[in-house]
């Protein structure tokens, strides 16, 4: 590196972050309340501070300066000067090295020590005291980067929402136990780029893979002290940088782009789970790593009148102040960066209601929702919200604005309870099969707005759902108090794994029935990665800290005959969904449209083939239901499906409803390998805890 000048040139206030222009680097960072900000430069190892230069200009609350001749690879950080007055919300401490909120790459990692805190830990006055020790030796450093990459002919697959099938997976866990991948690549984006991963997804038929957080995150101190790891990654340290552990080497960011390009070539979209509701700095008692030291009062929501304390609507200690224009800009810039530079196809927003909460509560017209919906880049990608948090009015399923899909926990719980055999579940199941029209059919939204799932990373896997009735989270070190206590699960006779053939047969039957229900439901199906092969976490329903074989995909188990059979069955279900339009209606159906005499767009029947009477919906011990759904093809023909569901412990013969059609049985969950066949009879037998799917086509 050439000699460092004594002072910086003024530079520009836009864009924020460290931007290399070929001749030097422009640095720009927001702080409304700082009195001075210094740029600190480090040697290539990140151990020694080699220069400290004050940013010479502040324009519109953005501090900026230009360093001539600087190159990509330069390591840097900031020190912010200003009042240390926690009672007023200000926590400036220039002894603490701060990451650039726009850092696109990190060098090193947080080395936990009391020096990372802005106050004197254990000094009696807690966060009101002031710590003068330098935190730089314990801090990672921001890195200046060059974002150039040859994308070739890469194109986003652009899969329509009504044809989307999502596969939720953990990037690291997906490949850590792949013996056919080089050990140093396992658990990284390089492993994701292995053609065999895309081939598995293609054979399954999914159209998108949704990853748990891959933005750089913190290994929380309380976990490190217990010998555990933050596995899920919901503790963001840098919104623009990939997690270094997911790269073969920290500087190999292009591995992310190679993996995305390979998946796109296979027709698979990439969706990222992102966490913009809070940061890793925790409550007012947490460390000073970036945003807190740059401008605590701007970046975070503080208690009105008691600005010493953070508002904790997230359950993690702090809440980002998305209502502040510069904080909102940071979020928007981060999202656009991942779309433009990494070509990702969408986002799932953790605790999405936080992003829509204004001073008056949750608002469909919040600044965040408005900004995203009008943005020419972001409005074109897939947007999914987790529609709940622990704050006031925090449960908002179905209440997001058009353009957003939402995780639907009512679908999850309703389907689980029906197949567990709970009483009085007919009406609830019917509502969920429609794409939860009772929740989402407003403001011209479409069924795809409901993201339907049986299991997700948070909770039991599908296998554990039929194997355990109680959580088994002892390995988390919280005396089994963490995680959901009521999972609407059943072990069908024995808690945990068993060699009892009858119990195992029931478990497999219920898994197949639930999967068949998922892919026959209107809405967007989401499959938890590994559920197609019987992945288990040993009953742990909160494996956020289990970066080990508890959470990793067991590819050896996936090769067993039982797992391969379930995988084939799941692929068959997804193929049927792609093939049969009535399994994925593009609009909500309410039964009010007659497509042919006696054939409405949707209709409900009992096992006797009779239309469901009002009283029949309320029969507490009735565990059978038939749904007929019909859609018109572009050529004027009518495609029809008939879904027969039997959650009873005994088999039932379902009479076929009128009008009589030339039905074909295309799937029986009780006979997963059976070929399709015509149905000449007036009734179809459905085994205990099973689903049958029939289809017919009427010519134009």
C-alpha positions as CSV (number, residue, x, y, z in Angstrom):
1,X,0.0,0.0,0.0
2,X,1.4,3.5,-0.8
3,X,2.2,5.9,2.0
4,X,-0.9,7.1,3.9
5,X,-1.5,10.8,3.7
6,X,-1.8,12.9,6.9
7,X,-5.4,13.8,6.1
8,X,-8.3,12.7,4.0
9,X,-9.7,14.6,1.0
10,X,-13.4,15.7,1.5
11,X,-14.8,13.0,-0.8
12,X,-18.6,12.5,-1.1
13,X,-21.5,11.8,1.2
14,X,-23.0,9.3,-1.2
15,X,-22.9,6.3,-1.5
16,X,-22.6,5.2,2.1
17,X,-19.9,2.7,2.9
18,X,-16.4,2.2,1.5
19,X,-16.5,2.6,-2.3
20,X,-13.4,2.0,-4.5
21,X,-13.4,4.0,-7.7
22,X,-10.2,2.7,-9.2
23,X,-8.1,5.6,-7.9
24,X,-8.9,5.5,-4.2
25,X,-11.6,4.8,-1.7
26,X,-14.5,7.0,-0.5
27,X,-15.7,6.5,3.0
28,X,-19.1,7.7,4.2
29,X,-21.0,6.8,7.4
30,X,-24.1,8.2,9.0
31,X,-24.3,9.7,12.5
32,X,-26.7,12.4,13.5
33,X,-25.3,12.9,17.0
34,X,-21.5,12.4,16.7
35,X,-19.1,15.3,17.1
36,X,-16.3,13.6,15.2
37,X,-15.6,10.3,13.5
38,X,-12.1,8.9,12.9
39,X,-11.2,6.3,10.2
40,X,-8.8,3.7,11.5
41,X,-6.7,1.7,9.1
42,X,-5.0,-1.6,10.0
43,X,-2.2,-3.8,8.7
44,X,-3.2,-6.8,6.5
45,X,-3.4,-9.1,9.5
46,X,-5.8,-6.7,11.3
47,X,-3.6,-6.7,14.4
48,X,-2.0,-3.2,14.3
49,X,-3.6,0.1,13.7
50,X,-1.4,1.9,11.2
51,X,-3.3,5.2,10.8
52,X,-6.1,7.2,12.3
53,X,-7.6,10.0,10.2
54,X,-10.6,12.2,11.0
55,X,-13.3,12.3,8.4
56,X,-13.1,15.9,7.2
57,X,-16.6,16.6,6.2
58,X,-20.2,16.1,7.4
59,X,-23.0,16.6,5.0
60,X,-26.6,16.0,5.9
61,X,-25.4,14.0,9.0
62,X,-23.2,11.8,6.8
63,X,-19.5,11.9,7.7
64,X,-17.2,11.4,4.7
65,X,-13.7,11.5,3.4
66,X,-11.6,10.2,0.4
67,X,-8.3,8.2,0.7
68,X,-6.3,8.4,-2.6
69,X,-4.5,5.3,-3.9
70,X,-6.3,3.0,-1.4
71,X,-7.1,-0.4,-2.8
72,X,-9.6,-3.3,-2.2
73,X,-8.4,-5.4,0.7
74,X,-7.8,-2.5,3.0
75,X,-8.9,-3.2,6.6
76,X,-10.6,-0.4,8.4
77,X,-13.0,0.6,11.2
78,X,-14.4,3.7,12.8
79,X,-14.2,5.5,16.2
80,X,-17.0,7.9,17.0
81,X,-16.7,10.9,19.4
82,X,-19.7,12.4,21.1
83,X,-21.5,12.5,24.5
84,X,-21.6,9.4,26.6
85,X,-25.0,10.1,28.2
86,X,-26.9,6.8,28.4
87,X,-29.9,8.5,30.1
88,X,-30.3,10.6,26.9
89,X,-29.7,7.6,24.7
90,X,-26.1,8.6,23.7
91,X,-23.4,6.0,24.0
92,X,-20.4,7.4,22.1
93,X,-17.0,5.9,23.2
94,X,-14.0,6.5,20.9
95,X,-12.1,3.8,22.7
96,X,-14.3,1.2,20.9
97,X,-13.6,0.3,17.3
98,X,-16.7,0.1,15.3
99,X,-17.6,-1.9,12.2
100,X,-18.9,0.0,9.2
101,X,-22.7,-0.7,9.0
102,X,-22.1,-1.0,5.2
103,X,-19.1,-3.3,5.5
104,X,-19.3,-5.8,2.6
105,X,-16.6,-8.2,4.0
106,X,-15.2,-8.9,7.5
107,X,-11.7,-9.9,8.5
108,X,-11.4,-11.7,11.8
109,X,-14.1,-12.4,14.3
110,X,-15.4,-11.1,17.6
111,X,-13.1,-12.3,20.5
112,X,-15.3,-12.0,23.6
113,X,-13.9,-9.8,26.3
114,X,-15.2,-7.2,28.7
115,X,-13.4,-4.6,26.6
116,X,-16.1,-4.9,23.9
117,X,-18.5,-3.1,26.2
118,X,-18.8,0.7,26.3
119,X,-19.2,0.7,30.0
120,X,-17.0,-0.8,32.7
121,X,-18.4,-4.3,33.2
122,X,-18.9,-5.1,36.9
123,X,-18.0,-1.6,38.0
124,X,-21.2,-1.2,40.0
125,X,-22.6,1.6,38.0
126,X,-23.2,-0.7,35.0
127,X,-23.9,1.0,31.7
128,X,-23.7,4.5,33.3
129,X,-20.0,4.1,33.8
130,X,-17.4,4.6,31.0
131,X,-14.7,2.1,29.8
132,X,-11.5,3.6,28.4
133,X,-9.9,0.3,27.1
134,X,-9.3,-0.1,23.4
135,X,-11.5,-2.8,21.9
136,X,-9.7,-3.0,18.5
137,X,-7.7,-6.2,19.3
138,X,-11.0,-8.0,20.0
139,X,-12.9,-6.7,17.0
140,X,-13.2,-7.9,13.4
141,X,-12.3,-5.3,10.8
142,X,-14.3,-4.0,7.8
143,X,-12.7,-4.7,4.4
144,X,-12.8,-2.6,1.3
145,X,-14.0,-4.8,-1.6
146,X,-14.2,-4.9,-5.4
147,X,-17.7,-6.2,-6.3
148,X,-16.8,-7.1,-10.0
149,X,-17.9,-10.5,-11.2
150,X,-18.6,-12.1,-14.5
151,X,-22.2,-13.2,-14.4
152,X,-22.2,-14.4,-18.0
153,X,-25.7,-15.1,-19.2
154,X,-27.2,-15.5,-15.7
155,X,-30.9,-14.8,-15.6
156,X,-33.3,-15.0,-12.6
157,X,-35.6,-18.0,-13.1
158,X,-38.6,-15.8,-12.6
159,X,-40.8,-18.6,-11.4
160,X,-44.4,-17.3,-11.0
161,X,-45.7,-17.3,-7.5
162,X,-48.5,-19.8,-8.2
163,X,-45.9,-22.3,-9.5
164,X,-43.4,-21.8,-6.6
165,X,-42.4,-24.6,-4.3
166,X,-40.0,-23.5,-1.5
167,X,-37.4,-25.6,0.2
168,X,-36.2,-24.2,3.5
169,X,-32.7,-25.2,4.4
170,X,-29.6,-24.2,6.4
171,X,-26.6,-23.5,4.2
172,X,-24.1,-25.1,6.5
173,X,-26.3,-28.0,7.7
174,X,-27.2,-28.9,4.1
175,X,-23.7,-30.2,3.2
176,X,-21.7,-30.7,6.4
177,X,-22.3,-34.5,6.2
178,X,-21.7,-34.9,2.4
179,X,-18.8,-37.3,2.2
180,X,-18.6,-36.8,-1.5
181,X,-17.6,-33.1,-1.1
182,X,-14.1,-32.0,-0.1
183,X,-14.0,-31.5,3.7
184,X,-12.8,-27.8,3.5
185,X,-15.8,-27.0,1.3
186,X,-18.5,-28.7,3.4
187,X,-20.9,-26.2,4.9
188,X,-20.0,-23.4,2.5
189,X,-21.3,-21.8,-0.6
190,X,-18.7,-23.7,-2.5
191,X,-20.4,-26.9,-1.5
192,X,-23.8,-25.4,-2.5
193,X,-22.4,-24.9,-6.0
194,X,-21.7,-28.7,-6.2
195,X,-23.9,-30.0,-9.1
196,X,-25.2,-32.8,-6.9
197,X,-27.0,-30.4,-4.6
198,X,-28.9,-28.8,-7.5
199,X,-29.6,-32.3,-8.9
200,X,-31.3,-33.3,-5.6
201,X,-33.5,-30.2,-5.6
202,X,-34.3,-30.7,-9.3
203,X,-35.3,-34.3,-8.8
204,X,-37.5,-33.3,-5.9
205,X,-39.1,-30.6,-8.1
206,X,-38.7,-27.6,-5.8
207,X,-38.4,-24.2,-7.5
208,X,-36.8,-22.1,-4.8
209,X,-34.4,-22.7,-1.9
210,X,-34.8,-20.4,1.2
211,X,-31.7,-20.2,3.4
212,X,-31.6,-19.3,7.0
213,X,-29.5,-16.1,7.6
214,X,-26.3,-15.9,5.6
215,X,-25.4,-12.3,6.4
216,X,-22.5,-12.2,8.9
217,X,-23.7,-12.8,12.4
218,X,-22.4,-12.9,16.0
219,X,-21.5,-15.9,18.1
220,X,-23.4,-14.8,21.2
221,X,-21.3,-14.7,24.4
222,X,-23.8,-16.7,26.5
223,X,-23.6,-19.5,23.9
224,X,-19.8,-19.4,23.6
225,X,-19.5,-19.6,27.4
226,X,-21.5,-22.8,27.3
227,X,-19.5,-24.4,24.5
228,X,-22.4,-23.9,22.0
229,X,-22.7,-22.0,18.7
230,X,-25.2,-19.7,17.2
231,X,-26.3,-22.1,14.4
232,X,-29.4,-20.4,12.9
233,X,-27.7,-16.9,12.6
234,X,-30.5,-14.6,13.8
235,X,-28.0,-12.2,15.3
236,X,-26.8,-10.0,12.5
237,X,-23.3,-8.3,12.7
238,X,-23.1,-7.0,9.1
239,X,-26.1,-6.5,6.8
240,X,-24.0,-6.4,3.6
241,X,-21.4,-9.1,4.3
242,X,-21.7,-12.8,3.9
243,X,-21.0,-14.9,7.0
244,X,-17.3,-15.7,6.8
245,X,-17.7,-19.3,8.0
246,X,-19.8,-20.0,4.9
247,X,-16.9,-19.2,2.7
248,X,-13.9,-21.5,2.2
249,X,-11.8,-18.4,3.0
250,X,-13.1,-15.1,4.3
251,X,-12.1,-13.2,1.1
252,X,-13.8,-15.6,-1.3
253,X,-17.1,-13.8,-1.5
254,X,-17.5,-14.8,-5.2
255,X,-18.3,-18.3,-4.0
256,X,-21.7,-16.9,-3.2
257,X,-22.2,-15.7,-6.7
258,X,-21.0,-18.9,-8.3
259,X,-23.5,-20.9,-6.2
260,X,-26.4,-18.6,-7.1
261,X,-25.4,-18.8,-10.8
262,X,-25.3,-22.6,-10.6
263,X,-28.7,-22.7,-9.0
264,X,-30.2,-20.3,-11.5
265,X,-28.9,-22.5,-14.3
266,X,-30.8,-25.4,-12.7
267,X,-34.0,-23.2,-12.6
268,X,-33.9,-22.8,-8.9
269,X,-34.4,-19.4,-7.2
270,X,-32.5,-18.3,-4.1
271,X,-34.4,-16.6,-1.2
272,X,-32.6,-15.3,1.9
273,X,-33.9,-15.2,5.4
274,X,-33.0,-11.7,6.6
275,X,-33.0,-10.1,10.0
276,X,-33.6,-6.3,10.0
277,X,-35.7,-6.1,13.1
278,X,-32.7,-6.1,15.5
279,X,-29.0,-6.4,15.6
280,X,-26.5,-8.5,17.5
281,X,-25.7,-5.7,20.0
282,X,-28.5,-6.7,22.4
283,X,-30.0,-4.6,25.1
284,X,-28.5,-1.5,26.7
285,X,-26.2,-3.9,28.6
286,X,-24.8,-5.3,25.3
287,X,-21.5,-4.7,23.6
288,X,-20.6,-1.7,21.4
289,X,-19.7,-3.2,18.0
290,X,-21.2,-0.9,15.4
291,X,-24.5,0.9,15.4
292,X,-24.6,1.6,19.2
293,X,-21.3,3.4,19.1
294,X,-22.1,5.3,15.9
295,X,-25.4,6.7,17.0
296,X,-27.4,4.7,19.5
297,X,-30.3,7.2,19.6
298,X,-30.8,7.1,15.8
299,X,-30.3,3.4,15.0
300,X,-32.4,1.9,17.9
301,X,-35.9,2.5,19.3
302,X,-35.5,3.7,22.8
303,X,-38.0,4.0,25.7
304,X,-39.7,7.5,25.5
305,X,-38.6,9.5,28.5
306,X,-36.2,6.7,29.6
307,X,-33.8,6.7,26.6
308,X,-31.3,4.7,28.6
309,X,-33.4,1.6,27.8
310,X,-34.1,-0.1,24.5
311,X,-37.5,-1.1,23.4
312,X,-37.5,-4.9,23.1
313,X,-40.3,-5.9,20.8
314,X,-38.1,-8.6,19.3
315,X,-37.2,-10.5,22.4
316,X,-33.5,-10.1,21.6
317,X,-32.8,-6.9,23.6
318,X,-33.2,-4.2,20.9
319,X,-35.3,-3.1,18.0
320,X,-34.0,-1.3,15.0
321,X,-35.6,2.1,14.4
322,X,-36.8,1.5,10.9
323,X,-38.9,4.7,11.1
324,X,-35.6,6.7,10.9
325,X,-35.0,7.6,7.3
326,X,-31.3,6.7,7.5
327,X,-31.9,3.4,9.2
328,X,-34.6,2.6,6.6
329,X,-32.1,3.6,3.9
330,X,-29.6,1.1,5.3
331,X,-32.1,-1.7,5.1
332,X,-33.2,-0.8,1.6
333,X,-29.6,-0.4,0.4
334,X,-28.8,-3.8,1.9
335,X,-31.7,-5.5,0.2
336,X,-30.9,-3.9,-3.2
337,X,-27.2,-4.9,-2.7
338,X,-28.1,-8.6,-2.3
339,X,-30.3,-8.4,-5.4
340,X,-27.9,-6.5,-7.6
341,X,-24.6,-7.9,-6.5
342,X,-25.6,-11.5,-5.6
343,X,-28.6,-11.9,-7.8
344,X,-30.8,-13.3,-5.1
345,X,-34.5,-13.8,-6.0
346,X,-36.3,-12.8,-2.8
347,X,-36.3,-12.4,1.0
348,X,-38.0,-13.8,4.0
349,X,-38.2,-11.1,6.7
350,X,-37.7,-12.4,10.2
351,X,-40.3,-10.9,12.6
352,X,-41.7,-8.9,9.7
353,X,-44.3,-7.1,11.8
354,X,-41.5,-5.1,13.5
355,X,-40.8,-3.6,10.1
356,X,-44.3,-2.5,9.8
357,X,-44.7,-1.0,13.3
358,X,-44.9,2.8,13.4
359,X,-45.6,4.9,16.5
360,X,-49.3,4.0,16.3
361,X,-48.7,0.3,15.9
362,X,-48.6,-2.1,13.0
363,X,-49.4,-0.3,9.8
364,X,-49.9,-1.8,6.3
365,X,-48.8,1.6,5.0
366,X,-45.6,1.8,7.1
367,X,-42.6,3.5,5.6
368,X,-40.8,0.2,5.1
369,X,-43.7,-1.5,3.3
370,X,-44.2,1.6,1.1
371,X,-40.5,1.9,0.3
372,X,-40.2,-1.7,-0.7
373,X,-43.5,-1.9,-2.8
374,X,-42.5,1.1,-4.9
375,X,-38.9,0.2,-5.3
376,X,-38.1,-0.7,-9.0
377,X,-35.7,-3.4,-7.8
378,X,-37.2,-4.9,-4.7
379,X,-40.9,-4.9,-5.9
380,X,-39.9,-7.4,-8.5
381,X,-38.5,-10.1,-6.2
382,X,-40.3,-12.5,-3.9
383,X,-41.1,-10.9,-0.5
384,X,-42.2,-13.1,2.4
385,X,-42.9,-11.9,6.0
386,X,-42.9,-13.8,9.3
387,X,-46.0,-12.0,10.5
388,X,-45.6,-12.0,14.2
389,X,-43.4,-10.7,17.1
390,X,-43.8,-10.3,20.8
391,X,-44.5,-6.5,20.7
392,X,-48.0,-4.9,21.0
393,X,-50.3,-6.1,18.3
394,X,-47.6,-8.4,17.2
395,X,-49.7,-11.1,15.5
396,X,-50.6,-10.0,12.0
397,X,-51.2,-13.1,9.9
398,X,-53.1,-12.0,6.8
399,X,-52.7,-8.3,7.4
400,X,-49.7,-7.5,5.3
401,X,-50.0,-5.3,2.2
402,X,-50.3,-6.7,-1.4
403,X,-47.0,-7.9,-2.8
404,X,-46.0,-9.7,0.4
405,X,-46.5,-13.4,1.1
406,X,-46.7,-14.5,4.8
407,X,-45.8,-17.6,6.8
408,X,-49.1,-19.1,7.9
409,X,-48.9,-20.7,11.3
410,X,-52.6,-21.3,11.3
411,X,-52.1,-23.6,8.3
412,X,-49.3,-25.5,10.2
413,X,-51.4,-26.0,13.3
414,X,-54.7,-26.8,11.6
415,X,-53.2,-29.5,9.4
416,X,-51.2,-31.0,12.3
417,X,-54.3,-31.1,14.5
418,X,-56.5,-32.7,11.8
419,X,-54.0,-35.5,11.1
420,X,-53.4,-36.0,14.8
421,X,-57.1,-36.8,15.1
422,X,-58.3,-33.8,17.1
423,X,-62.1,-33.5,17.1
424,X,-64.0,-30.8,15.3
425,X,-61.3,-30.0,12.7
426,X,-63.2,-30.3,9.4
427,X,-64.0,-26.6,9.0
428,X,-60.5,-25.5,10.0
429,X,-58.9,-27.8,7.5
430,X,-61.2,-26.7,4.8
431,X,-60.3,-23.1,5.4
432,X,-56.6,-23.9,5.2
433,X,-57.0,-25.9,2.0
434,X,-58.5,-22.8,0.3
435,X,-55.3,-20.9,0.8
436,X,-56.7,-19.5,4.0
437,X,-59.1,-17.3,2.1
438,X,-60.6,-16.2,5.5
439,X,-57.2,-14.5,6.2
440,X,-55.8,-13.5,2.9
441,X,-58.7,-12.8,0.5
442,X,-58.6,-9.1,0.7
443,X,-57.1,-6.2,-1.3
444,X,-57.0,-8.4,-4.4
445,X,-54.3,-10.6,-2.9
446,X,-53.8,-14.1,-4.4
447,X,-53.7,-17.5,-2.7
448,X,-49.9,-17.5,-3.0
449,X,-49.8,-14.9,-0.2
450,X,-50.3,-17.8,2.2
451,X,-47.0,-19.7,2.7
452,X,-48.2,-23.1,3.8
453,X,-45.9,-25.4,5.8
454,X,-46.0,-28.4,8.1
455,X,-42.6,-27.8,9.7
456,X,-39.9,-25.1,9.6
457,X,-36.5,-24.6,11.1
458,X,-38.2,-23.4,14.3
459,X,-39.8,-26.5,15.8
460,X,-40.0,-30.2,15.2
461,X,-39.1,-31.7,11.8
462,X,-41.8,-33.7,10.1
463,X,-40.3,-36.9,11.3
464,X,-40.1,-35.7,14.9
465,X,-43.7,-34.4,14.7
466,X,-44.9,-38.0,14.5
467,X,-42.2,-39.4,16.9
468,X,-42.3,-37.1,19.9
469,X,-45.0,-35.5,22.0
470,X,-42.6,-33.6,24.2
471,X,-39.6,-31.4,23.3
472,X,-36.2,-32.8,24.1
473,X,-34.0,-29.8,24.2
474,X,-31.7,-30.7,27.1
475,X,-28.6,-30.2,24.9
476,X,-29.4,-26.5,24.6
477,X,-28.4,-26.0,28.3
478,X,-31.6,-24.4,29.4
479,X,-33.0,-27.3,31.4
480,X,-35.5,-28.1,28.5
481,X,-37.4,-24.9,29.2
482,X,-36.8,-23.4,25.7
483,X,-38.8,-24.1,22.6
484,X,-42.5,-24.5,22.0
485,X,-44.2,-26.6,24.6
486,X,-47.3,-27.4,22.5
487,X,-46.5,-28.7,19.0
488,X,-49.7,-30.4,18.1
489,X,-47.7,-33.6,17.7
490,X,-48.3,-37.3,18.5
491,X,-45.8,-40.1,19.0
492,X,-48.5,-42.7,18.2
493,X,-47.7,-44.9,21.2
494,X,-44.0,-44.6,22.1
495,X,-42.0,-41.5,22.8
496,X,-39.0,-41.5,20.4
497,X,-37.7,-44.0,18.0
498,X,-39.0,-47.6,18.2
499,X,-38.8,-50.9,16.5
500,X,-42.6,-51.5,16.8
501,X,-43.7,-52.1,13.3
502,X,-47.3,-51.0,13.8
503,X,-46.3,-47.7,15.3
504,X,-43.7,-47.0,12.6
505,X,-46.3,-47.8,9.9
506,X,-48.7,-45.3,11.4
507,X,-46.0,-42.7,11.6
508,X,-45.1,-43.1,7.9
509,X,-48.8,-43.0,7.0
510,X,-49.3,-39.8,8.8
511,X,-46.2,-38.2,7.3
512,X,-47.4,-39.1,3.8
513,X,-50.9,-37.8,4.4
514,X,-49.6,-34.5,5.7
515,X,-47.3,-34.1,2.8
516,X,-50.2,-34.8,0.4
517,X,-52.3,-32.2,2.1
518,X,-49.6,-29.6,1.9
519,X,-49.1,-30.0,-1.9
520,X,-52.9,-30.1,-2.6
521,X,-53.5,-26.9,-0.7
522,X,-54.0,-23.6,-2.4
523,X,-51.1,-21.2,-1.5
524,X,-47.4,-21.5,-1.7
525,X,-46.0,-24.8,-0.2
526,X,-42.8,-24.7,1.8
527,X,-41.0,-27.9,2.6
528,X,-38.6,-28.0,5.5
529,X,-35.3,-29.3,4.0
530,X,-34.8,-32.9,4.9
531,X,-38.4,-33.7,5.6
532,X,-38.4,-35.5,2.3
533,X,-35.9,-38.0,3.7
534,X,-37.1,-38.3,7.3
535,X,-34.5,-35.9,8.9
536,X,-34.6,-36.0,12.7
537,X,-33.3,-33.7,15.4
538,X,-33.9,-36.3,18.1
539,X,-36.9,-34.3,19.4
540,X,-35.1,-31.0,19.7
541,X,-37.6,-28.4,18.6
542,X,-35.3,-25.4,19.2
543,X,-32.0,-26.4,17.6
544,X,-30.7,-22.8,17.2
545,X,-27.5,-23.6,19.0
546,X,-26.8,-27.1,17.7
547,X,-24.2,-26.7,15.0
548,X,-23.6,-30.4,14.9
549,X,-25.1,-33.7,13.8
550,X,-28.4,-32.8,15.6
551,X,-29.1,-30.2,12.9
552,X,-27.0,-31.3,9.9
553,X,-28.6,-33.3,7.1
554,X,-27.8,-37.0,7.5
555,X,-27.2,-38.0,3.9
556,X,-26.4,-41.6,5.0
557,X,-29.9,-41.9,6.5
558,X,-31.2,-40.4,3.3
559,X,-29.9,-43.5,1.4
560,X,-32.0,-46.0,3.4
561,X,-34.9,-47.6,1.6
562,X,-37.4,-45.9,3.9
563,X,-36.0,-42.5,3.2
564,X,-35.7,-43.0,-0.5
565,X,-39.3,-44.1,-0.6
566,X,-40.4,-41.0,1.2
567,X,-38.3,-38.9,-1.1
568,X,-39.9,-40.5,-4.2
569,X,-43.3,-39.9,-2.8
570,X,-42.6,-36.2,-2.1
571,X,-41.2,-35.8,-5.6
572,X,-44.4,-37.4,-7.0
573,X,-46.5,-35.0,-5.0
574,X,-44.6,-32.0,-6.3
575,X,-44.8,-33.3,-9.9
576,X,-48.6,-33.6,-9.6
577,X,-48.8,-30.1,-8.3
578,X,-46.9,-28.8,-11.3
579,X,-49.0,-30.9,-13.7
580,X,-52.5,-30.3,-12.3
581,X,-53.7,-26.6,-12.3
582,X,-56.5,-27.2,-9.7
583,X,-53.8,-28.1,-7.1
584,X,-52.4,-24.5,-7.4
585,X,-55.4,-22.2,-8.2
586,X,-54.2,-18.7,-9.1
587,X,-57.3,-17.0,-7.5
588,X,-59.3,-17.7,-4.4
589,X,-62.3,-20.0,-5.0
590,X,-65.5,-19.7,-3.0
591,X,-67.8,-22.1,-4.8
592,X,-69.9,-19.4,-6.3
593,X,-68.9,-20.0,-9.9
594,X,-70.5,-22.9,-11.9
595,X,-68.1,-24.0,-14.6
596,X,-70.3,-26.8,-15.9
597,X,-73.8,-27.9,-14.8
598,X,-73.4,-29.1,-11.2
599,X,-69.7,-28.4,-11.2
600,X,-68.6,-25.4,-9.2
601,X,-65.1,-24.0,-8.8
602,X,-64.9,-25.6,-5.4
603,X,-67.2,-27.8,-3.4
604,X,-67.1,-29.9,-0.2
605,X,-68.5,-33.3,0.5
606,X,-68.7,-35.9,3.2
607,X,-67.6,-39.5,2.7
608,X,-71.1,-40.4,1.3
609,X,-70.6,-38.0,-1.6
610,X,-73.2,-35.6,-0.2
611,X,-72.6,-31.8,-0.2
612,X,-71.5,-30.7,3.3
613,X,-74.5,-29.5,5.3
614,X,-74.0,-26.7,7.8
615,X,-74.4,-29.1,10.7
616,X,-71.9,-31.6,9.2
617,X,-69.1,-29.0,9.6
618,X,-69.6,-29.1,13.3
619,X,-69.6,-32.9,13.8
620,X,-66.9,-33.2,16.5
621,X,-65.9,-36.8,15.7
622,X,-66.0,-36.7,11.9
623,X,-62.5,-37.0,10.6
624,X,-63.2,-37.4,6.8
625,X,-63.6,-34.7,4.2
626,X,-63.7,-34.5,0.4
627,X,-62.8,-31.4,-1.6
628,X,-63.5,-31.0,-5.3
629,X,-61.7,-28.1,-7.1
630,X,-62.0,-27.1,-10.7
631,X,-60.2,-24.6,-13.0
632,X,-60.6,-23.6,-16.6
633,X,-57.6,-24.1,-18.9
634,X,-56.7,-21.6,-21.6
635,X,-58.3,-23.8,-24.3
636,X,-61.6,-23.8,-22.4
637,X,-61.4,-27.3,-21.0
638,X,-62.0,-27.8,-17.3
639,X,-59.5,-29.6,-15.1
640,X,-60.9,-31.1,-11.9
641,X,-59.4,-32.7,-8.8
642,X,-61.1,-34.6,-6.0
643,X,-59.2,-34.8,-2.7
644,X,-60.3,-37.5,-0.2
645,X,-59.0,-37.1,3.3
646,X,-59.4,-39.7,6.0
647,X,-57.8,-38.9,9.4
648,X,-59.7,-41.7,11.1
649,X,-58.1,-44.8,12.5
650,X,-60.3,-46.9,10.3
651,X,-60.6,-47.1,6.5
652,X,-63.6,-45.6,4.7
653,X,-65.1,-45.9,1.3
654,X,-65.7,-42.5,-0.2
655,X,-68.7,-42.3,-2.5
656,X,-68.0,-40.1,-5.6
657,X,-70.1,-37.0,-5.8
658,X,-72.3,-35.9,-8.7
659,X,-71.9,-35.1,-11.5
660,X,-70.2,-38.4,-12.5
661,X,-66.9,-37.8,-14.2
662,X,-64.3,-40.0,-15.8
663,X,-62.1,-40.0,-12.8
664,X,-58.5,-41.3,-12.6
665,X,-56.8,-42.1,-9.3
666,X,-53.5,-40.4,-9.5
667,X,-52.3,-40.8,-5.9
668,X,-52.9,-42.9,-2.8
669,X,-50.8,-42.0,0.2
670,X,-51.4,-45.5,1.5
671,X,-50.0,-47.0,-1.7
672,X,-47.3,-44.5,-2.7
673,X,-45.8,-46.6,-5.5
674,X,-49.1,-47.5,-7.1
675,X,-49.6,-46.4,-10.7
676,X,-52.4,-44.2,-11.9
677,X,-55.6,-45.9,-12.9
678,X,-59.1,-45.2,-14.0
679,X,-61.8,-45.3,-11.3
680,X,-64.8,-47.3,-12.7
681,X,-66.5,-47.7,-9.3
682,X,-68.9,-45.5,-7.5
683,X,-66.7,-45.4,-4.4
684,X,-63.0,-45.2,-3.6
685,X,-61.6,-46.9,-0.5
686,X,-59.3,-44.7,1.5
687,X,-57.1,-46.4,4.1
688,X,-56.8,-45.1,7.7
689,X,-54.9,-41.8,8.0
690,X,-54.5,-41.5,4.3
691,X,-55.2,-39.3,1.3
692,X,-56.4,-40.1,-2.2
693,X,-56.3,-37.8,-5.2
694,X,-58.4,-38.1,-8.3
695,X,-58.4,-36.1,-11.4
696,X,-60.7,-35.6,-14.4
697,X,-60.7,-33.4,-17.5
698,X,-63.7,-32.1,-19.4
699,X,-63.2,-31.1,-23.0
700,X,-63.9,-27.5,-24.2
